[in-house]
Amino acid sequence: MSCRHHYQCDCIVALTSNQQQTRDNGGTKHPCKENSCEVATHKVRGNGQGLTGNIPLSINVAGDAEEFTVFEDYTDNHNKTFLQLSVEPSPLDNTFSVLDVRIYTRDSLEPIEVRLQTNSIGPGFIGIPRGVQVENFTRLTVSNVLDSPSVLRVYIEKTFCICCKGRGGHSL
């Protein structure tokens, strides 16, 4: 048997609880480990020399692009996800940009819709980052409502849980 069949309740406790149980020897153990769960965090991010923190990944989005999938999760593991999103004009032309982003979750039939646009600051346009936190994130798509190309800047930090309780404690 594998750990693919997690237990939703145990994962919710593991992801939301910061309480630790005290052992007889004075040590502590996290409820996640007690329930044979593993919690991990995956990040979708960019990189750069000398950069630290939430470094967004730049994704070129063609003009008039519709429902371009940026990220998709094919697992059914419970998760909590932070998304940091912004838009920038294409490096080819520094013009006003608008992107419509849809954030899909397992818990809703309707996606969360966010419109990102650049603001005129000085001689150019710049995007203001938006932060969104969701539970049970499954997919991120983007549409470009204008005919000029744009750049989506995205940082995703997804913390998820896989439980093996009742499965003999099989490893991941």
N, C-alpha and C positions, 0 to 999 in steps of 0.2 A: 504494500500500500504506500501511497505517497502523501505528501503534505498538501496536495492540491485542494483537498476538501477541508477548508478551514472552518472554524466555528465563529460566526459573526459576533456573538456575545463576548467571547474571550478577546477578540480583536478590538472591540470597542473599549473594553476595560484596559487593554494593553496600550492603546493609543491615547486614551483620555486620562488615565490615572497617573498622577505623579507620586502616589503613595507607595512607600516601600514597606514590606513586612519585615519585622525583626526576627532573626533566627535565635535559637537558644544560645548560641555561642557569641551573640552580640552583633553578628554580621547582618547585612540586609540583602533582601532578594526582591526583585521587581515582579509584580503580578504576571507580567508577560512570560517570564521564565518559569514561574510556578505553573502556568497553564500550558507549558510546552509550546510557546509561541516565539516567533522571531520577528522583531521589528527592524526595518531597514529604511534608509532614505536614499532615493535616487534623485539626481539633479540633471536637468537639461540646461546647459549653460555655455556661454562662450568662453574665450580665453584671451589673454593678452599679457604682454610682458609688464610686470610691475603692478598688475591689477589684482585687487582682492575684493571679497564680498560677493554680492549678487551681480555677476557679470552676465549680461544678456547675450543670447545668441542672435545674430542678425540673419534674417531669412528674407531673400528677395521675393517680392510678390508682384507678378506681372499685372499690367493694367487690365481691368475688367475680369480678373480671376474670380471664380465663384467656388466657395466651399472647399478651398484647398486645405487638405488635412496636414496639420503641423505635428500633431502627436496623437497616438492612439494606444490605449491600454487594452490588451486582449486577455488579461487575467481577471479573476473575480475576487481578488484580495481587497479587503476593506482598506481604505486609504483616506488620508487628509492631505490636501495639496494646496500649496501657495503658488500663485502665478503672478508674475510681474510682467506687464505688457506695455509697450509703447510703439509708436509709429514714427518713422523718419522718412523724409523724401528720398527718392532715389539719388545716388551720388551723381547720376547723369544730368539731372535737372532739379534744382532746389525750388520746388513748387509745393503748394498746399497738398497735403495727402490725407486721405480718409480710408480707414480699414474697419470693417465690421468683423468682430471676433465672436465666435460661439463656443461656449464652454458646456460640454455635455457631462451629465452625471448619471449614475445608475438609479438615483432616487427620484428623478423627474423626467417626464416625457418631453417637456419643453426645455431647450437649452437656455443658459444665461447669455444674454446678448450684450456686448459691450462695443460701443463705437469709439474708436481711437482717431484723433485727428491732430495735425500739427498746428502749432500756434506761431504767429508771426512775431519773432523776437529779433530786433535789429534788422540786418539786411537779409536774414534767412528765416527758415522755418525749423522749429524743433518740437519734438513730441514730449508730452508730460507723462511720466510712467503712472500706470494704474496697478494697484495691487488687489488681488481677489483671492480669497481662501474658500475652498469648497471641500465637501466630503464625498467620497466615492467618485472621483474624477475618472472619466473614461476617454474623452476625446477633446481636442482643440482644433477648430477650423478657422480659416480666415478668408474673407472676400474683399476684393478691392473694388470700391464703388466708382472709382474714376478710371479713365483710360490711360493715365500715366502710371508708371511703375512706382512702387513704394517699398519700404523695408520695415518688416515687423521685427521688433526687438523683444525677445521673450526669455524669461528665466522661470523654470519650473522646479519646485522642490516638493517631491511626493514621498510622504512617509506612509509605509504600508505594513501590513501584518499578515503573517502566515502561521496558522496554528496546527499542531499535530496532536492535540489532546485526544486520547482514546485511540490513537493510531500506533501505539507502541513507541512513541518518541522518535520516529524516523527523522533522520537529518534531512536538511534541505538539499 
